[in-house]
Structures are given as structure tokens and as C-alpha cells.
Amino acid sequence: MTQLSHAAMSRPDFGIRIPERMHPAAEQIGEHLLTWASRVGLVADARERARLDAAGFHLLAARILPDAPQHAVEVFAQWVLWLFHLDDEQDEGAMGHSAEIVHATYAAITSIIEGQPTPAAPPASVTALADLWPRTARGMSAQWRRRILEHIHHHRDAFLTQIAHRQNGTLASPEEYPSLRRDDNAMFMFDLLEVVHRTEIPPALVTTRGWTELCAASSDIVAWCNDVVSLPREAARGETTNYVIVLRHATACDEHTALEQVHTRIIQRLRDLDEAERAVLADAQHLEPTMDPDRLRLVIHTIRDIPGTHLAWMFASGRHQ
């Protein structure tokens, strides 16, 4: 195992396969993303444009979806930007210290998803979603819409829990942290893959333990790798939503030991990802025998590739330099 110290943390070896393929229109997707961000108010000036360009969210989308239609990759890239904008509001803005702002923002988000009018004078995140949601949800079922809204509400609740920890001066316990971090990591991004691939997962399959574990394991690996890579930056600014910090605090161990523990958990989740894929394919044969197995495998393989594509993006993105 690679020494996971601050000096060597830029490229730790998690044992994750990194897909090398990129969508051929990646640069054009990036240009369109900048234009969209400016139009909906997520980017207000040259400094913010430079920050967005350095982050390379379009490259993350282009890595995750190297073969998808360009318009679908652009929609996914817009969701990626929207999610990170919300995260920045929590980490750097007033939302991170105000449950009232969180409730108001997510009430507006819920209104948009439920087809109600956009509230007056909305923040940029709400304006952006009002533009993005109709293009996303077109052709998707009412069941899928309820599912993504439920995941967005889980994302809200994770924000609220983090605010409570900040205000109380507490940390999540090791038992609480995986679920909290998973919801904070936005499980609705997996729902969006069904939109990109035009392959809605049937309710009988999406509620199985195998499908739930497939998405959860992929999300956990992404989140915990991110915790390791971003540890120096988050520790320096006092951020405590980090698995390494949680384990170090709970067990009174040193940083190296906590890093080793996180690495061990990542390896286990990689095994869980393998097992979940087998379970989903077996469940599909029994529960949804008429579903196109090639379409299902396309969604599964994208979910399986996300940890590697996200890791490659982190190593190159300006957000993590």
C-alpha cells in the first residue's frame, strides 16, 4: 500500500482501476457548460469563470460518459456543476451555518421538481435547476421523479445534520458517518444515469438490496477516496466531515492509522461492488426478464466506473490542487 501521508497524498494507491477513455467532444462540452453557468447565474464574473474552468467538471462528465450522446453528457455536466455549487454554498457560504436557508432552498427545489412555480427572487441554485429540471425529467416516469426527489431530500437532511454538528461542536460517529457521507455525496446522481442512458430501472429491481448496494458502494468509494485526497485542505480549515478525521477522533489514533483504516474500508467496498453487480444481474433475470440486459449492463458499468473516473478527475482538477 502507498504511504498515505500529506507528502504523498496527491496520488494515493487505492487499488481502483482508472478508465482512460474520454468523450471526444469534451472541450465543446466544457465551453457549453461555461455558457450555461453564466446564463443561469452560477458564474457571475471572470474570477468565478476561471475557477469553474480550473475545476473541469466537464471532464468529469466526459470521463464518466465517454460514449453517451453529447447533449446527454452536457445535461449531466450541468448537474455536476449544480451539485458542487450547492456544496460550495455549504462549505463557504451562509447555507453551511443556517438550517433556515437550507430549508428554504430545498423547499424551492422541491417546488420545481413537483412542477410548481419557481419562488420569487430565487438564489442561483434554484434558477439553474428551474432551467435544468424540465430537460432532465422529460420522458421519465412519476416513480422515477419521486425517487430522485427522495434522494434530494436525503441530501438536504445530510446538510442539516452537518450544520447541527458544526453548531454543537460535535463530529459524526464512525457508525453514523458512512450513511451521512453517502447522502451528502448525492445519491441522486445515480438516478441521472438512467436519464443519460435512456434506461429507467424498473421499481422491482431498483428496490432490491443488490441495486441499493451497487449505488451505495460506488458512492462510498468515491466519498472516502475524496476524504483522503482532500484531507490536508479540510483539516486546515477545520472541516470535520471527513472519514479520516472522524476515525481519528473516535479512536484516539494517529493520522496514519486512521488513513490505513479508511483504505481498508475502501478495499472492502470494492469487493462489495463486485458482489452487488452479480446480485443485480441475477435479480434482473428473475424480476425483470423482459428488460434488455445490454441496457442494464450499460448503466451498471457506468456506476462501477464512477470511482475510477472520479479519482482521475480529482488528481487533475484545480479544486484539489
Secondary structure, DSSP 4 states (H G I P E B T S, - for coil): ----SGGGTTS------------TTHHHHHHHHHHHHHHHTS--SHHHHHHHHHHTHHHHHHHH-TTS-HHHHHHHHHHHHHHHHHHHHHHHSGGGG-HHHHHHHHHHHHHHHTTPPPPSS--HHHHHHHHHHHHHHTT--HHHHHHHHHHHHHHHHHHHHHHHHHHHT----TTTHHHHHHHHT-THHHHHHHHHTT-PPPHHHHTSHHHHHHHHHHHHHHHHHHHHHTHHHHHHTT----HHHHHHHHHT--HHHHHHHHHHHHHHHHHHHHHHHHHHHHHHHHH-TTS-HHHHHHHHHHHHHHHHHHHHHHHH-GGG-
